Amino acid sequence: MRKFISMTATMLKIGFIGFGGGSALIPVIEEEVVEKDKIVSEEEFNDDVMIASITPGALPVEVATGIGRQASGLKGMAAAATAMALPGALLTVLLQAVISSAGSMVKSQINYLSIGISAFIILTLLAYSLGTVRQAVNKREGQLYSLIILGVFLLSGEKSIYQLFGLNMKPIFALSTIQVLGAAFFVILFTKGHIRCLRRSIPAVIITGCYLLCVGSAHIIPLAAKPFILALMAVLAVLGLAQSVLESPQKKAFPVKRLVTSVGFWLIFVAMFSIPAMFLTAKALRFIGMGWLSSVMSFGGGDAYLSVAQGLFVEGGVINNADFYGNVVSVANALPGSILCKILTGIAYDVGYNLNGSIIEGLFVALSGFACSVAASGAIFELVFCVYEKYESLQIFAVVKHFIRPIISGLLLTVAVSLYTSGICGQIQAGSGSNIALIITLLVLAVNLILMKLQKNGKNIHLIWKILISAGISFIGCNIL
């Protein structure tokens, strides 16, 4: 019991101090649970981090799930994951409640603050993509990664690019995040991870090309062919996965009991916390399903979830662009904790609040979003852990880990452009609004680049100061200009 309490308190502490989310929390967690409290061994911790890194969902919550399970079984798994996600999600909802109950003047000032934070997020997204290329250059794969990033950006961000330059053109592709990731995973699964095998890669490219031309905005291949193409892709992907599993040399028994127990527990977890939301609106069940789907599709860390959430919730009409980028994203990125958990909880609050303008209803629906983000991350981590434990040498694991980052980087470039055109320009309504937005964005980027250079020279500048400085620049700039 002492170990359980100590572990839960440690996870709660990390949740409060963990700015940056995702991979940035790994050294913090290691210092607390391995070096200080010795809750798990370094080898056990490294296994959890590796599995979380190749698994969709909230990385800090997944690592906490693994640590909690090893330390105290099911109750430890639930307590650790919840404690890790709770501080950021709770602060997100509280700040949104303040914003939703404030007067128009206060809201406009908060929007001015969010412009600077949005500009800072754009820099973060660009840095992520640039970091992907730099990593690839070190591995002599810079050109390949750059082509993947550019290709994904052009396929997914075509509409945003036209909007950025004021072009009144109909996109050819403008694919959603789901469509891009679906095409990528089809290629990986069908080729069994052996991308260079021409016997499989050539048919995979042809089928994927037909799919893109069909689902793209121009529908060069008629939409009537979509069901046939999707069915073909599904069958081939499942066959490829089945062949990969059968060819694996691993002979360990699959831990069925552990998986069933864990997934069943997380489903009950979601159901319990979602009861109030289900009484409030018939749309709660649909939202929970979308929240679960968005969590298991979120590869590449917290920032990558922005592209998934935009594809599902913004393009799906659950939340509008202005609220998503101007309120939820800007608030979530200014607070500690998992980006995924904060954003999904924030979207849920917006859904509940907009039912009748009630903060209480917003909190009830937010509870279901929070539970969904934690449970989905915990369940998918347990699934991958069990599969990995049996099929460690599966080539698919290696290929997903190898190519998922450049794919996500391309999607994040789309989010960066959309964040500027909708999140920043949309907050300024004056006639010269686009010019003001550009000036403030460039100023925030310039200041943060200077801060980054100072950091490289040994200056210790905490993330919270960068966010506060960015918000301050936009607050002053918007009020003056």
N, C-alpha and C positions, 0 to 999 in steps of 0.2 A: 504493500500500500504506500510505503514511503517513497519507493521508486516511481510509482504511478503518479503520485502528487507532484514529485519533483519534476518529472518529465512534462506533465501538463503545464506546470508553472513556467518551465523553460520555453515551451512552445508559445505560450501566451506572451512572454517577454519578447521573443523574436518577432511575433506578429506586430507588436507595437513599435519596435525599433527598425524593422526591416524595410527601409525605403529602397526602391529600385526593383523589387520583385524578382521572380525567376532565378536565373543563374547568379545574380548578385547576392542572393541570400545563402548560397551554398557555403561559402567560407564562414559566414556568421553561424549557421546551424552547426557546422563541424566544430567550431571553437566551443560552442555551448554544450553540445550533446556528446562529443567524443573526448575533447581535451579537458573541459572543466568538470562536467557531471558524470562522464564515463557511462552514459546510458547504453550505448552500443559501441562495439569495437570499430576501429577504422575500416577494417575489411567489410563489415556489415554495412557501414555507412556508404562506402564506395559502391557497393552493389545497388543500394537504394538509389543513389544519384545516377548511376549508369542507366538503370531501368527507367527512372523518371525522365531522363534526357531523351529517350527514344519513344516515349509514351505521350499521347495527347493529354491535355488537361493542365491543371495548375501545378507547376513543378514543386513549389514549396509545400503544398498540401500533400502531394504524392510522396515526397521524401518524408514528411511527418507521418503519413500513413504507414510507411515501411518501418520507421523507427518505433512508432507506437505499437505496431503488431509484434515486433521482436521483443519489446520491453514488457508489454502487459496484455498481449492477446487482443481479442476483439474490443474490449473496453479501452485499451490503450490506443488502438487504431482510431477509434471514434473520437476519443478525447484529444489526441495529438492533432489530428486533422482539423477538428473544429476549433481548437485553441489557436492554431496557426492562422486560420482564415478569419476568425471572428473580429479582431481589432480593426482591420482595414475595412471590412464590410460594414461594421457598426458605425464607424466614423463617416463612411460614405453616405449612409442613409440619414444620419443625423444632420450632416451638412446639406443634403438635398432637402430635408424637411425645413430647414431654415430658409433655403432659397425659395421653396414652393409657397411658404407663408409670408414672404416679404413683399413689400410694396414694389411698384414698378421702378421707382428710383433706385432702390436697393438692388433689384434684379439687374438693372442696367449696369450698375457699378460692379456687380459680381461677374457679369458678362465681360466687362472690360478686363477684369483680372484673368478670366479664363482665356482671353486671346493670347496673353503672354505664355500661359501654361501650354496652350495648344502649339504655339511656335516652338516651345522647348521640346514638346513631344515630336514635332516634325524633325528637329535636329537629332533626337534620339533614334528615330526610325531610319533616317539617312545614315547615321553612324553605324547602326546595326547592319545595314546592307553593305556599307563600305567595309566593315569589319569582316563580313563574309568573304568578300573579294580578297582582302588581305590574307586571311587564313588560307584561301585557296592558292594564292601566289606562293606562299611558303611551301605548299604541297605540290607546286608546279601544275595546278589545275585552274589557274586564274582565268584563262580564256573560256574554259568550259563553264565555270560558275558564272562568269559575266554574261555569257550567252543565255544561260538558263534564267538569270535574273531579268535581263532585258526582255526575253521572250515572254515570260510570265507577266511582266509589267505592261507590255504592249497588248497582250491578250485580255488582261483584266482591267487595265486603266485607260483604255481608249476613250471612253466617254468623259472621264475626268480630265484627260489631256486636252480634249477639244474644248471643254468648259474653261479650263485654265487660260487658253489662248483666245477665247471668244469666238471659236469656229462653229458655225452652224452646219455641222456635218453629221450624217447618220453613221454610227459605228458599225464596223463589220463584225467584230467579236463582242467586246465588252462583257467578258465572261464573269460569272460570280465566283466567289471563293470556293464554293462547293463544286462547281464544274471544273475548276482548275485542279483542285485536290483529287477529285474523282478520276480525272484523266491521268494524273501522275501515278496514283495508286494502281490503276488498271495496268499501266505499263510495267510497274515494279512487280506486281503479283503474277501477271501473265508470263513475263520473262523469267520468273523465279529468281529475280535479282541479278541475272546474268545479262546485263544490258548489251554487252558486246556480241552476244550470240545472234548472228544475223537471221537464223532460221526462225527465231521468235521476235526479235526486235523489229524486223521489217513489217510483218503483219501487225504488230502492235502499233507502229507509227501510222500505218495506213488506216487502221480502224479508229485510232485516236483522232486522226485528221478528219475523217468523216464525221465523227462525233462533234468536234469543234465547229465544223462548217454547218452542222445541223442546229446546234444549240446557240450559236452566235447570233447577235442581233439581226444580221442581214439574212439569216436562214438560207444560205446559198444551197444547201441540201434541205429540201422541204421538211417541215416539222413532222409530217406524217411518218417519216422514217425513224423518228426518235425512239419509239418503243422497241423496234427491232434492233437498233444499234445498242441501246441500253441492255437489252436481254442478252445479246451476243457478248458484250463486254462483261456482264455479270457472270455468265457461264464460264468464259475463258479465264476470268480472274480466279474463280473458285477452283477450277481445275488446276491452275498454276499453283495455287496455295496448297491444294491437296497433294500434288506431286512433290512440292518442296518438303512437306511434312513427311511423306512416305520415304523420301530419299535421305532424310536426316539420319545420321548414325546413332543418335541418342536413343537409349533403351530404358530410360527412367520411367517410372509409373507417373501418370499425370495426377496431381493433387486435387482430385475432383471435390473431395469433401471440403477442403479449405476454400476453394473457389465458390462453391455453392453457398457455403456459410457466409462468406464475406459479401458476395453480391446480394444475397437475400437480406442480410443485415442492412446494407446501404439502401435497398429499396424500401424497407420498413422505415428507415431514417427519413427518407424523402417524404413518404406518405404521412408520417406523423406531423412533420413540420408544415405540410402543405394543406392540411385539413381546413384551417381558417380561410385560406385563399380560395379553396374549392367552394366553400359556402358563399363567398362574395361574388364570384363570377364563373360562368360556364367556360370561359376562355382559359382558366387556370391550368387545366389538364393539357391543353395545347401548348401553353407557354412552358410548362414543365418538360414536355417532350422536346420542344425546341431548345430549351436550356441544356438538357442532357445531351442532345445532338451537338450543340455548339461546343460543349466541353470536350466531348470525345473527338471532335474535329480540330481541336486547337493544338497544332504542332508548332514548335519553335519558340516557346516561352510566352510570357504575358503579352508583350507587344503584338505578337502574332494573332492573339485573340481579337484584336481590333478589327482585322480583316474578316474574320469568321463572323463576329457579331454584326458587322456592317452588312455582310451578305445575307444573314438570316433575319435579323431583327429590323434593320433599317430598310433594306430592300423588300422585306416581307411585310412592311407596314405596321410592325408592332410599336415602333418608336420613330419619330421623325428625325431628320438629319440634325436640325438645330438643337433639339434636346439631347440627342446622343452625344454629339461632339461638344456642344456648348455647356451642357450640365454634367452628364454622366462621366464622360471621358476626362474632362478637365478636372472634375472633383476627384475621381479615382486616382489619377496620376499625381495628384498633390498629396496623397496619403500613403502610409506604409501598407505592406501586405501584398497578397497575390492580386495581380491586375485582373485576372479572370474572375475571381470571386467578387471583387469590388464592382466590376462592370456588370456582371450578371445580376448581382443584388441590386445595383442602381437601376438597371433597366426594369427589374421587377417592381421596384418602388414607384417608378414612373407609371407603369401599367396600372398599379393599384390606386395611385393618387388621382389619375385621370378618370377613374370610374365615376367618382362623385366629388372630387376635390377634397377628399378627406385624408389627413396624414395617417390616421389609424389604419385605414384600409390600405394605404401605401405600405405601411409597416408589415401588415399581415401578408401581403403578396411578396414583399421583399424577403420575408422569412422563407418562403418557398423557393425563391431564387437562390438564396444563400445555401439552403439545404441541398438544392440540386447541384450547385457548383462543387460543394464538398463531396457529396456522395458520388457524383459522376467521376470525379478525379480519383477518389479512393477505389471505386469499383474497377475502373479501367487499369489502374496501377496493379491491383491484385490479379486481374486477368493476365496482363502482360508478364507479371512476375511468375505466375504459374506456367505460362507457355515458355518463357525464357528458361525457367528451371529445368524443363524437360528438353527443349530444343535450343540449347545454347549456340550451336554452330549453324543455325539456320541463316542462309545467305540473305534472306529478305530483311532481317534485322540490320545487317551491316549496310545494305543499300539504302534503306529508309533513313538511317542515321547519316549516311553520306550525302544524300541529295535533298533532304527535307529543308535544310537551312537556306540554300539558294532559292528554292521555290517560295518559301515564306518571305524571303527578302524582296523578291519581285512583287509579292502581294502587298508588302508593307510600303513600297514606293507608291502604289496605288492609293493606299490609305493616307499617306503623307500629302499627296496632291488633293485628295478629297477633303482632308482635314483643313487645308488652306482655303479651297474654294467654298466649302460649305460651313466649316466650323469657325473660321476666322472672318472671312468676308461676310458671312451671314450674320455676324454679330454687330456689324457696323452698317447702319441704315442711311447715313448721310449721302449726299449726292456724289461726293468724292471719296466714298467709302473704300473703294478698291485701292486707291492710292494710299490712304491712311493705313489700311491693312498691310499693304506691301512694306511701307516704311517701318511700321512697328515690328513686323515679322523679321525684316532684315536686321533691325537694331538688336532684337533679342538674340538672333543667331550670331551676330558679331560679338556681342558681349559674352555669350556662352562659349564661343570659340576661344576667346581670350582666357576665360576661366579654365577651359580644358588645357590650354597651353601652360598656365600657371601650375595646374595639377601635375603635369608631366615634369615640371621643374621642381617638384617636391612639396608644393603647397597643398595642404589638406583642406579641400573645400567640399563640405558635405552636400549631398544631393538636395536636401531641403533648402539650402541657401541659393542654389541655382534656380530652384522653382520659385522661391520668394522674389529673387531679383527679376526673373522673367515676368512674373505677375506684376511687380512694381513698375516695370518699364511700360507695360501695356496700360496699366491703370493711369499713370501720369500722362502717357502719350495720348490716350483716347480722350481724357478730360480736357487736355490742352488743344488738341487738333480738332 
